[in-house]
Amino acid sequence: MFPDTLQSVSRYALNTQKIEKVYFNGTFSDWVTIQFGDYYSNPFSEYSSPELYLIDENGDVEIAGNKYTKLDTLEIPSGAKLFRLINLNITIWQRLLSQKV
């Protein structure tokens, strides 16, 4: 679980850990502003292609009193910079696109 106040993740923070689900207590706009120190600090890497859940009061998954909804569609926020979206890594893009085909 990542807090909505997360601004950066240091190098090698996740190393090669396989992560299946990421629960983020913020919005997609918040997520794309996180600065990942390197490839091994981003949960969306070749080692792991987790599902991303964003906090949502109407969500269908509840953990520790918070409700989350799985990100399965993507609306790019107005004003978002493309280089910020790269933080998602290609694996989440592939997952989202494959669900829409």
Buried (B, 14 or more C-beta within 10 A) or exposed (E): EBEEEBEEBEEEBBEEEEBEBBBBBBBBBBBBBBEBEEBBBBBBBEBBBBBBBBBBEEBEBEEEEBBBBBBEEBEEEEEBEEEBBEBBBEBBBEBBEEEEE
